[in-house]
Amino acid sequence: MKKITNLLNEKYDNHIFPFLWMHGEEKETIQTYINKIYEAGIRSVCIESRPHEEFLKAQWWDELAIIIEECEKRQMTLWILDDKHFPTGYAAGEIEKNHRHLQKEFLNFRQFDFVGPKKNAGIMLDWCFNAERPNILNSEGETVNESGKSFFSAEIISAVAVKKTGFKQISEEEWIDLTDSMIDETLYWSIPEGEWSIFVFYTTQEGGEASTQGYLNPLVPEATDVLLETVYQSHYQHFGEKFGTTIQGFFSDEPRFGNIKGPDAVLGKVDMPLPWRYDLLTLLANQLAISETELRGLLPALYRGESKQTAKIRYNYMSLVSELYSQHFSQRIGRWCREHKVDYIGHVIEDNNAHARLGYGAGHFFQSMKGQSMAGIDVVLHQLMPQQNDGYFEAMTSTGWDGEFFHYALGKMGASLGNLDPVKQGRTMCEVFGAYGWSEGTKLMKWLTDHMLVRGINHFVPHAFSMNDFPDADCPPHFYAQGHNPQFEGFKQLMTYMNRLSYLFSDGKHQADIAVLYHAEAEWAGAYMPIQKVARELMEHQYEFEIVSVEMMLDAQFTDQSFVINEYAFQTLVIPYTERMSGPLIKKLTALAESGIQIIFVEEMVKEALEQTLLTHELRLLARLTEVTPLTALTDNVGLKVRDRLETSKALPYLRYYHYQQQTDEIFMLFNENDSESLQFQAVFPAKKPLVQYNPVENKLKPVSYKNGSYEIHLAPAESMILFEATSEQPLRIDRSKPVKEVHLNDQPWQVTFEGIGKEQAVVACQKQYSSLPLLGVGDDFSRFSGKITYTVDFPKAAGEVLLSIEDASEVVTVSVNGHCVGTRISTPYTFELTDLLQETNNSIQIEVINNLGRSMRDYLSQFVLFEPLGITGEIKLFIEEEQK
């Protein structure tokens, strides 16, 4: 395989562009950091202006010129984060300063509950426009807040009365439009008998997410143009000749609707201001095929009710604002970048299902990324942790993290978009490692890397290099940290590993026969099942799949028994439970089913179409031609039409499997996602040729054990394995192993040396003798130690090949024999070939172990990552392969 040959000859391109935080450093500091990034095997960098007070001013341009010069010296490239503040959308303050009419606009409402009958009643509306309640206990009296009227001319859109049936519950039988009954900020109405809720809807720029006040309205193209002119165009004016060469493009970080804080902004579930623009009422009425007058009388359906009519209104609103965001923000920036010969990348907030919602979200993941050159996701703040995969868990965020989403949906969602959108060209980027704290070392970083690689991620933005003085409290860890990070050498190895496998899993094609329907539209339309439920069932049974959007399905071509999206052919479509679907999708599914394509509804069939048309014929056909299965039975011999699946000798819920094709050659990645237990099993791969193991850590080929028609696989905790189809020039599989003798070293006398820092950053330098391997860092004098621990032990010459195995360690392990370095490992398995360096007489082994800075720094973020014992833990063994007689 050409790519394997290239890797063995150290020929591969760059897939990494870490954040470099700019604060206004001296030239020498900038030069040092660009060089350190280069030394780590990285050939690109993404500069972030967030901490830089002189962004877009003379000092910024001077420092950018230095970075460009230093990158060009090393044939490196450059990306630019596209705003002064996080998240993207601030436009370096230009919107708030000079274009306030282009700030985010909202539709908001006030609800009044009254009981009739009351003739000629008047309801005061003066306070509708005030985002904050007055302090009514203030002894100086209440002060009317005029902030809502200070710039933006708020407008009442409608007033509607509906029968009340409970707290925030209404009867949908009658909607009374009272819009024409408002006079001089008072609503007059003779209230009929019974309990009534009166809703007054108005537009405003007040009341959105506090951290994005003054941000641009992503629904309005002119607002995005301010960002383009202020940030993008100014960079082009200064360095346009570098665009498309040294400057690769721009990075948007978590742009959003920002109508409220948080990921739970679901219509009908949360009262909130809604993203809006001047003509949205007209656009929504047109989409619903009703008059504006009729729509005004139905606006409470955006917040209240459970009927098909309310679902239809919410669905169309979400569809409309998602499309406007995509068209006027994402695609508009992407078009500018293409016209200026650069790429546009980044990510939105996907957290806790925000990818299909308002608030932190941008409405629809697939739509929100349309303008970008790569698909993009991020993992920060302990969102993804080993074995934290069962629903929500507590961390630093008040809402907790949905571990099931982060484990089973996020990576696959991003990689699927990268594969199925032709603009992305099979490229998916992940911003990774950020804000886990100093306790995040190379073991957790490699686990996160493998988690993403095995799901199809092939570009990475490590977060972050900070040029600020150490220690910088801003979202550690920082990879070099002015030379204070003792694991920087291990980080270099991780970056080489990341680049090698990203190169291997690029420019080819993921192999999957199953498509899973993305759930955004289902959530907008009523009851639904999130994609992570189905993704988990398939992933834990080693079925490959892609996540597909409704739009992709509507555009899909199909023939007998398969449908095609961007040259990816699928035989099976799995649909997580959805109460309602659009009519066009139901018709498309009917056509697919009639052509012999397997369609599986999970839990229940779709109940109805959103539109007034009943589509009775199509729904009956779907019921006859498709299958319905409980989620737990999805992979239990239901006859999934798949051409390839990893067949294993036992159930392996923590085994992850990835199948990729380079031209006609097959590549497979296995990953034991459990960082506590090893896996041992037999496997049959969908391959026609013998398989060979490629070890990306050592950059070597190794044979793999084969017996009775299956491969014998052993994966240490958190170990990954790469297998590919062999050619005649490469070593074949082996059918058996030589007898092995084990020699245990734990009970031998050990000399242990400590070099690092301890409590209150005090220097630690000492040497101790132990009669056996000690347990360190558990309530002893070294409990706050960070640095290097060196273990030395002697042993006699052993006949045959010798392998050293260290069961576990914290974390970067370097082994030397008789003064000669054998190698470095940054995560399990800690195994080392010693044979060639052994002497005929006694031998000395040195084992250096470097931990992370969490114990000594004790930063806030580190409390959410467990401390491991220091140094070596578990068994240390020599495996001696004896020659067969």
ZAGUPA-666060 format. One record per residue (C-alpha): y, z, x. Coordinates in pm, whole numbers, padded with zeros to 5 digits, always signed. Example, Ala and Ser with C-alpha at 12.3 -4.5 7.8 and 13.67 -1.06 7.14 Angstrom:
BEGIN
-00450+00780+01230 -00106+00714+01367 
//
This chain:
BEGIN
+00000+00000+00000 +00331-00111+00148 +00527+00199+00052 +00267+00432+00203 +00273+00227+00523 +00652+00250+00530 +00638+00626+00481 +00390+00670+00765 +00636+00479+00983 +00928+00695+00859 +01084+00406+00668 +01230+00507+00332 +01568+00506+00161 +01781+00796+00044 +01746+00954-00300 +01951+01271-00244 +02326+01332-00277 +02404+01706-00276 +02726+01860-00400 +02974+01942-00124 +03238+02184-00251 +03590+02115-00129 +03841+02398-00088 +04092+02245+00155 +03902+02298+00481 +04002+02201+00832 +03881+01870+00976 +03632+02041+01209 +03465+02223+00918 +03433+01900+00720 +03283+01723+01022 +03034+02007+01074 +02916+01997+00715 +02874+01621+00696 +02670+01645+01014 +02456+01929+00877 +02386+01728+00563 +02287+01436+00785 +02063+01661+00997 +01882+01762+00678 +01766+01402+00636 +02019+01333+00359 +02215+01009+00368 +02462+01060+00084 +02688+01334-00051 +02870+01406-00377 +03204+01580-00324 +03319+01827-00587 +03687+01902-00633 +03650+02197-00872 +03755+02460-00612 +04022+02235-00453 +04380+02323-00553 +04526+01997-00417 +04302+01751-00604 +04468+01406-00626 +04744+01521-00393 +04813+01432-00030 +04576+01690+00116 +04292+01565-00104 +04337+01207+00010 +04356+01316+00374 +04031+01512+00347 +03861+01229+00158 +03957+00992+00440 +03790+01228+00688 +03474+01243+00478 +03462+00863+00447 +03504+00828+00823 +03231+01083+00896 +02994+00923+00644 +03048+00577+00791 +02973+00706+01140 +02629+00803+01012 +02575+00518+00764 +02598+00766+00477 +02739+00703+00130 +02962+00904-00099 +02982+01004-00466 +03285+01169-00629 +03274+01427-00907 +03524+01298-01158 +03753+01585-01258 +03948+01882-01131 +03784+02135-01361 +03431+02175-01491 +03323+02025-01727 +03442+01664-01713 +03713+01588-01971 +04008+01785-01835 +04153+01469-01672 +04305+01688-01399 +04534+01847-01663 +04698+01517-01757 +04590+01531-02122 +04733+01877-02177 +05047+01797-01983 +05145+01451-02106 +04904+01331-02376 +04849+01621-02612 +04800+01388-02905 +04476+01280-02731 +04332+01632-02709 +04018+01714-02904 +04070+01697-03277 +03863+01879-03538 +03786+01891-03905 +03781+02254-04011 +03769+02437-04341 +03844+02762-04517 +03618+02892-04790 +03747+03107-05074 +03504+03275-05314 +03639+03367-05659 +03502+03455-06002 +03617+03293-06326 +03732+03248-06585 +04092+03260-06459 +04352+03028-06608 +04617+02868-06387 +04508+03065-06083 +04688+03002-05751 +04522+03017-05408 +04754+03058-05106 +04680+02807-04828 +04942+02915-04573 +04683+03061-04337 +04446+02764-04333 +04602+02628-04015 +04585+02946-03808 +04294+02960-03569 +04318+03338-03522 +04348+03621-03768 +04657+03840-03731 +04622+04201-03627 +04680+04350-03971 +04675+04703-03828 +04975+04626-03604 +05244+04877-03697 +05512+04613-03651 +05361+04403-03927 +05182+04071-03929 +05322+03776-03741 +05248+03428-03865 +05074+03228-03593 +05247+02892-03578 +05038+02762-03286 +04838+02533-03509 +05159+02355-03610 +05341+02364-03277 +05236+02016-03175 +04962+01859-03383 +05060+01792-03742 +04766+01943-03929 +04670+01768-04251 +04474+01890-04549 +04201+01636-04617 +04059+01774-04938 +03994+02075-05157 +03660+02100-05338 +03512+02360-05574 +03135+02415-05602 +02932+02670-05798 +02826+02959-05573 +02461+03069-05586 +02460+03318-05297 +02632+03399-04970 +02707+03061-04812 +02487+02899-05074 +02595+02654-05342 +02469+02457-05638 +02484+02085-05569 +02486+01981-05933 +02866+01958-05961 +03139+01894-05701 +03495+01931-05834 +03764+01756-05628 +04083+01965-05637 +04272+01774-05368 +04546+01664-05608 +04596+02023-05731 +04777+02143-05419 +05152+02204-05439 +05363+02368-05168 +05068+02516-04976 +04917+02660-05294 +04611+02537-05479 +04635+02570-05859 +04318+02565-06068 +04194+02713-06389 +03868+02859-06263 +03578+02818-06508 +03340+03098-06586 +03107+03201-06305 +03116+03240-05927 +03281+02961-05733 +03335+02862-05369 +03650+02663-05298 +03654+02468-04971 +03979+02349-04818 +03932+02093-04537 +04199+02016-04280 +04240+01855-03940 +04354+02055-03638 +04346+02077-03261 +04292+02453-03276 +03968+02648-03286 +03744+02463-03043 +03557+02597-02742 +03802+02813-02545 +03694+02687-02202 +03768+02324-02295 +04102+02373-02472 +04332+02089-02376 +04045+01852-02301 +04038+01489-02407 +03893+01373-02738 +03581+01175-02640 +03586+00990-02974 +03913+00816-02886 +03914+00537-02624 +04275+00600-02524 +04184+00958-02427 +03909+00837-02194 +04157+00589-02047 +04372+00883-01935 +04077+01020-01737 +04008+00675-01593 +04370+00619-01494 +04425+00969-01357 +04104+01016-01157 +03909+00692-01123 +04196+00450-01077 +04380+00675-00833 +04071+00685-00609 +04049+00308-00634 +04414+00271-00536 +04358+00480-00224 +04012+00361-00118 +03931+00052-00327 +03803-00135-00022 +03527+00128+00009 +03406+00091-00351 +03055-00048-00366 +02990+00026+00002 +03065+00376+00131 +03179+00497-00212 +02881+00456-00444 +03034+00588-00764 +03142+00880-00981 +02960+01181-01129 +03044+01329-01472 +02943+01694-01507 +02849+01817-01855 +03105+01638-02076 +03065+01757-02434 +03211+01775-02781 +03318+02135-02716 +03393+02209-03079 +03234+02553-03032 +03068+02737-02748 +02691+02728-02717 +02383+02514-02787 +02323+02605-03154 +02589+02387-03315 +02376+02249-03600 +02532+02110-03918 +02435+02319-04220 +02339+02615-04000 +02667+02709-03830 +03023+02716-03967 +03236+02544-03704 +03516+02296-03653 +03371+01946-03631 +03464+01670-03384 +03710+01437-03555 +03957+01154-03509 +04234+01003-03719 +04018+00746-03904 +03683+00922-03910 +03694+00982-04286 +03726+00606-04337 +03451+00527-04088 +03213+00780-04242 +03282+00657-04595 +03208+00302-04485 +02884+00411-04319 +02779+00591-04638 +02890+00293-04851 +03112+00511-05071 +03488+00542-05120 +03705+00781-04922 +03791+00958-05245 +03425+01018-05321 +03360+01138-04966 +03649+01386-04983 +03477+01548-05279 +03148+01573-05085 +03276+01723-04757 +03120+02068-04830 +02784+01893-04775 +02860+01899-04402 +02816+02277-04417 +02631+02377-04733 +02330+02261-04930 +01974+02147-04860 +01938+01837-05077 +01871+01480-04976 +02238+01399-05043 +02362+01665-04799 +02105+01553-04543 +02227+01196-04575 +02590+01296-04519 +02507+01512-04217 +02280+01246-04071 +02547+00980-04099 +02818+01208-03960 +02604+01293-03654 +02505+00931-03609 +02869+00823-03626 +03017+01077-03385 +02730+01026-03140 +02794+00653-03142 +03171+00701-03104 +03115+00935-02809 +02878+00686-02650 +03106+00388-02705 +03443+00540-02622 +03348+00784-02349 +03018+00713-02173 +03011+00335-02209 +03384+00298-02147 +03358+00481-01812 +03043+00288-01724 +03215-00041-01792 +03511+00053-01569 +03273+00149-01289 +03078-00176-01309 +03402-00374-01303 +03495-00188-00984 +03151-00234-00822 +03041+00130-00835 +02788+00329-01037 +02847+00597-01297 +02606+00894-01303 +02591+01257-01415 +02450+01453-01707 +02537+01619-02036 +02424+01967-02143 +02067+01954-02267 +02011+02332-02269 +01816+02493-02551 +01808+02170-02755 +02185+02111-02729 +02103+01749-02638 +02078+01662-03010 +02371+01872-03132 +02743+01938-03125 +02904+02225-02931 +02769+02210-02577 +02600+01884-02670 +02718+01526-02700 +02524+01455-03020 +02233+01244-02899 +02089+01246-02546 +01998+00878-02536 +02332+00768-02681 +02535+00999-02459 +02389+00848-02141 +02431+00482-02236 +02713+00409-01994 +02545+00569-01694 +02362+00382-01420 +02091+00648-01399 +01948+00886-01652 +02060+01239-01567 +01961+01601-01634 +02021+01937-01467 +01846+02268-01408 +02059+02569-01313 +02088+02943-01378 +01712+03022-01390 +01654+02785-01682 +01326+02675-01532 +01097+02941-01386 +00722+02937-01313 +00512+03039-01615 +00822+03104-01831 +00705+02838-02077 +00647+03023-02405 +00968+03006-02606 +01281+03201-02520 +01316+03448-02233 +01602+03673-02123 +01813+03568-01827 +02184+03577-01741 +02285+03386-02056 +02334+03579-02379 +02130+03328-02580 +01832+03335-02345 +01656+03020-02225 +01406+02818-02425 +01133+02797-02161 +00922+02564-02372 +01205+02310-02386 +01279+02326-02015 +00912+02302-01917 +00791+02034-02152 +01083+01827-02278 +01373+01816-02033 +01220+01631-01738 +01021+01388-01953 +01325+01316-02170 +01532+01222-01865 +01258+01018-01696 +01180+00833-02020 +01541+00724-02054 +01540+00614-01690 +01230+00403-01748 +01306+00256-02089 +01676+00172-02060 +01697-00147-01849 +02041-00046-01717 +01888+00260-01548 +01634+00051-01350 +01376+00329-01345 +01620+00578-01192 +01655+00937-01313 +01866+01201-01141 +01839+01579-01160 +02105+01825-01047 +01887+02107-00918 +01876+02453-00751 +02222+02564-00864 +02320+02924-00942 +01975+03079-00906 +02117+03329-00655 +02037+03394-00291 +01685+03498-00395 +01603+03133-00457 +01427+03027-00139 +01225+02727-00034 +00916+02823-00239 +01100+02818-00569 +01299+02511-00463 +00981+02320-00383 +00828+02431-00713 +01136+02296-00896 +01117+01973-00693 +00749+01917-00775 +00812+02004-01140 +01064+01722-01156 +00874+01469-00943 +00557+01498-01151 +00761+01419-01462 +00920+01109-01309 +01251+01229-01161 +01331+01028-00847 +01693+01110-00753 +01830+01458-00681 +02166+01631-00653 +02098+01966-00481 +02355+02229-00578 +02526+02302-00334 +02682+02297+00011 +02992+02517+00012 +03235+02494+00302 +03401+02821+00202 +03375+03128+00422 +03044+03314+00400 +02954+03478+00173 +03088+03257-00106 +03022+03425-00442 +03048+03092-00625 +02702+03012-00769 +02475+03066-00466 +02251+02975-00294 +02438+02756-00047 +02216+02559+00184 +02391+02599+00521 +02639+02876+00442 +02837+02848+00766 +02511+02893+00958 +02415+03217+00781 +02128+03080+00569 +01814+03155+00775 +01609+02905+00572 +01819+02601+00656 +01544+02458+00879 +01300+02494+00589 +01554+02328+00360 +01555+02028+00593 +01180+01994+00549 +01219+02018+00172 +01476+01738+00173 +01243+01515+00377 +00962+01588+00131 +01191+01515-00163 +01310+01186-00017 +00960+01066+00072 +00818+01120-00275 +01129+00994-00454 +01096+00673-00254 +00725+00649-00336 +00791+00693-00709 +01070+00433-00728 +01074+00055-00786 +00738+00064-00963 +00628+00156-01312 +00513+00474-01483 +00181+00426-01662 +00172+00562-02018 +00014+00441-02342 +00165+00704-02572 +00522+00717-02703 +00664+01032-02863 +00957+00990-03104 +01276+01174-02999 +01374+01432-03261 +01756+01412-03287 +01764+01207-03608 +01488+01423-03757 +01692+01739-03695 +02000+01583-03852 +01800+01483-04162 +01629+01810-04250 +01321+02004-04143 +01177+01885-03813 +00960+01965-03512 +01124+01956-03165 +00974+01716-02912 +00867+01993-02674 +00591+02098-02914 +00418+01760-02893 +00507+01714-02527 +00341+02043-02442 +00018+01953-02620 -00006+01620-02438 +00105+01754-02100 -00138+02044-02097 -00422+01798-02162 -00307+01551-01894 -00202+01268-02128 +00081+01047-02001 +00364+00960-02241 +00726+00855-02275 +00986+00991-02519 +01145+00709-02719 +01456+00702-02937 +01484+00565-03290 +01706+00287-03160 +01441+00188-02907 +01179+00180-03182 +01395-00037-03406 +01445-00284-03119 +01082-00273-02999 +00880-00594-02992 +00521-00569-03109 +00199-00763-03117 -00153-00671-03220 -00213-00306-03136 +00083-00252-02900 +00463-00239-02899 +00692-00300-02603 +01016-00133-02488 +01171-00268-02167 +00834-00415-02060 +00655-00083-02119 +00366-00138-02361 +00246+00144-02588 -00063+00164-02806 +00014+00493-02981 +00326+00643-03136 +00326+01019-03202 +00587+01142-03449 +00668+01516-03450 +00708+01646-03803 +01013+01509-03978 +01107+01565-04341 +01312+01248-04375 +01369+00917-04198 +01610+00631-04229 +01494+00334-04432 +01504+00089-04138 +01278+00316-03933 +01028+00353-04217 +01014-00025-04253 +00965-00071-03878 +00686+00186-03869 +00517+00012-04159 +00523-00318-03971 +00382-00152-03659 +00103+00012-03855 +00014-00318-04021 -00022-00476-03677 -00285-00221-03576 -00070+00014-03371 -00184+00375-03389 +00080+00599-03549 +00015+00973-03569 +00231+01206-03777 +00208+01564-03654 +00152+01825-03927 +00275+01614-04222 +00372+01262-04324 +00742+01187-04361 +00838+01277-04718 +01119+01038-04804 +01384+00795-04691 +01741+00914-04649 +01881+00624-04847 +01878+00596-05226 +01607+00331-05197 +01275+00505-05253 +01068+00269-05030 +00763+00374-05231 +00558+00075-05117 +00628+00133-04747 +00557+00506-04768 +00225+00440-04941 +00131+00187-04673 +00221+00436-04401 +00009+00702-04567 -00288+00463-04573 -00250+00309-04227 -00145+00609-04019 -00296+00943-03925 -00183+01300-03986 -00301+01574-03755 -00216+01937-03688 -00035+01988-03360 -00323+02191-03216 -00568+01909-03294 -00358+01627-03147 -00569+01603-02833 -00897+01723-02986 -01092+01400-03010 -00861+01236-03261 -00919+00902-03099 -00590+00865-02915 -00573+00502-02807 -00514+00542-02436 -00628+00327-02150 -00578+00594-01892 -00600+00968-01887 -00702+01212-01620 -01045+01343-01715 -01111+01692-01583 -01419+01914-01577 -01241+02193-01767 -00925+02273-01956 -00629+02305-01719 -00310+02392-01908 -00108+02437-01587 -00216+02112-01426 +00050+01839-01439 -00043+01475-01392 +00165+01167-01315 +00039+00808-01292 +00260+00549-01126 +00199+00189-01027 +00343+00004-00729 +00272-00364-00794 -00106-00354-00849 -00178-00027-00669 -00216+00304-00848 -00058+00631-00735 -00131+00973-00882 +00044+01305-00846 -00118+01636-00938 +00074+01962-00947 -00054+02313-01007 +00244+02453-01197 +00099+02805-01182 +00242+02976-00874 -00006+03266-00895 -00350+03112-00937 -00535+02828-00768 -00715+02546-00952 -01054+02402-00864 -01205+02123-01071 -01359+01777-01076 -01152+01482-01189 -01202+01119-01283 -00894+00904-01232 -00817+00571-01405 -00849+00385-01074 -01067+00093-00969 -01060+00161-00595 -01143+00470-00387 -00857+00717-00355 -00697+00856-00042 -00472+01160-00017 -00120+01123+00122 +00026+01449+00250 +00407+01415+00232 +00466+01746+00415 +00278+01634+00726 +00326+01262+00656 -00046+01199+00708 -00337+01045+00522 -00637+01258+00444 -00972+01183+00283 -01052+01352-00045 -01388+01496-00144 -01591+01277-00380 -01922+01373-00541 -02131+01241-00831 -01865+01001-00955 -01570+01243-00953 -01319+01383-00707 -01336+01749-00615 -00985+01889-00632 -00863+02223-00506 -00498+02312-00554 -00348+02632-00420 -00087+02807-00635 +00213+02573-00673 +00044+02304-00464 +00092+01934-00532 -00130+01644-00428 -00064+01271-00393 -00354+01026-00426 -00343+00649-00407 -00581+00355-00403 -00709+00289-00053 -00719-00037+00138 -00978-00132+00397 -00751-00010+00678 -00721+00341+00536 -00977+00624+00549 -01214+00638+00254 -01313+00938+00048 -01565+01179+00190 -01886+01267+00009 -01944+01612+00155 -01795+01877+00380 -01924+02036+00696 -02046+02401+00689 -01754+02639+00736 -01744+02986+00891 -01463+03225+00795 -01300+03466+01039 -01068+03728+00885 -00767+03838+01089 -00603+04100+00865 -00783+04390+01033 -00685+04279+01383 -00403+04461+01569 -00067+04286+01517 +00260+04289+01704 +00547+04237+01461 +00908+04155+01559 +01206+04171+01320 +01527+03970+01372 +01786+03953+01095 +02017+04163+00880 +01955+04462+00661 +02142+04705+00443 +02520+04645+00441 +02466+04340+00663 +02365+04556+00963 +02186+04368+01242 +01813+04437+01260 +01625+04373+01585 +01308+04566+01661 +00939+04534+01746 +00648+04732+01603 +00273+04756+01663 +00033+04775+01368 -00341+04837+01371 -00380+04590+01085 -00160+04349+00890 +00116+04560+00726 +00260+04534+00377 +00636+04509+00427 +00947+04528+00210 +00801+04746-00066 +01017+05058-00062 +01015+05087+00317 +01285+05060+00585 +01285+04680+00552 +01340+04659+00175 +01685+04501+00232 +01585+04284+00525 +01662+03911+00543 +01572+03705+00845 +01275+03626+01066 +00956+03829+01109 +00725+03719+01390 +00357+03819+01389 +00144+03789+01705 -00235+03823+01727 -00499+03725+01984 -00842+03576+01916 -01118+03417+02125 -01198+03045+02147 -01401+02914+01855 -01633+02616+01874 -01555+02332+01631 -01250+02242+01426 -01029+02538+01334 -00798+02571+01036 -00561+02866+00990 -00502+02968+00628 -00239+03219+00520 -00289+03310+00155 +00080+03371+00086 +00406+03443+00261 +00777+03483+00194 +00860+03202+00261 +00916+02957+00551 +00620+02983+00788 +00605+02836+01139 +00287+02871+01342 +00256+02841+01721 -00059+02859+01933 -00033+02952+02297 +00339+02877+02291 +00303+02535+02128 +00437+02476+01776 +00174+02366+01525 +00406+02311+01228 +00616+02459+00950 +00535+02507+00583 +00791+02600+00318 +00549+02684+00036 +00183+02724-00044 -00062+02620+00087 +00013+02770+00427 -00259+02590+00621 -00245+02474+00983 -00480+02269+01204 -00521+02458+01533 -00805+02274+01706 -00613+02063+01958 -00407+02355+02092 -00685+02608+02148 -00781+02718+02498 -01127+02793+02634 -01039+03159+02686 -00834+03388+02469 -00573+03239+02236 -00249+03376+02099 -00117+03290+01753 +00246+03345+01662 +00343+03329+01294 +00715+03326+01216 +00810+03399+00855 +01169+03358+00728 +01266+03494+00387 +01572+03423+00176 +01901+03613+00165 +01841+03778-00172 +01734+04116-00034 +02037+04155+00190 +02303+03987-00028 +02188+04143-00359 +02417+03911-00556 +02439+03916-00935 +02231+03600-00987 +01947+03724-00766 +01846+03995-01014 +01674+03729-01225 +01436+03619-00947 +01158+03853-00835 +01151+03979-00478 +00823+03903-00305 +00691+04141-00038 +00827+04053+00305 +00647+03836+00554 +00277+03763+00515 +00085+03879+00210 -00278+03823+00129 -00561+03711+00355 -00521+03541+00693 -00832+03343+00777 -00964+03102+01035 -01189+02836+00884 -01418+02702+01157 -01605+02382+01078 -01936+02405+01259 -02108+02097+01388 -02419+02008+01189 -02744+02014+01383 
//
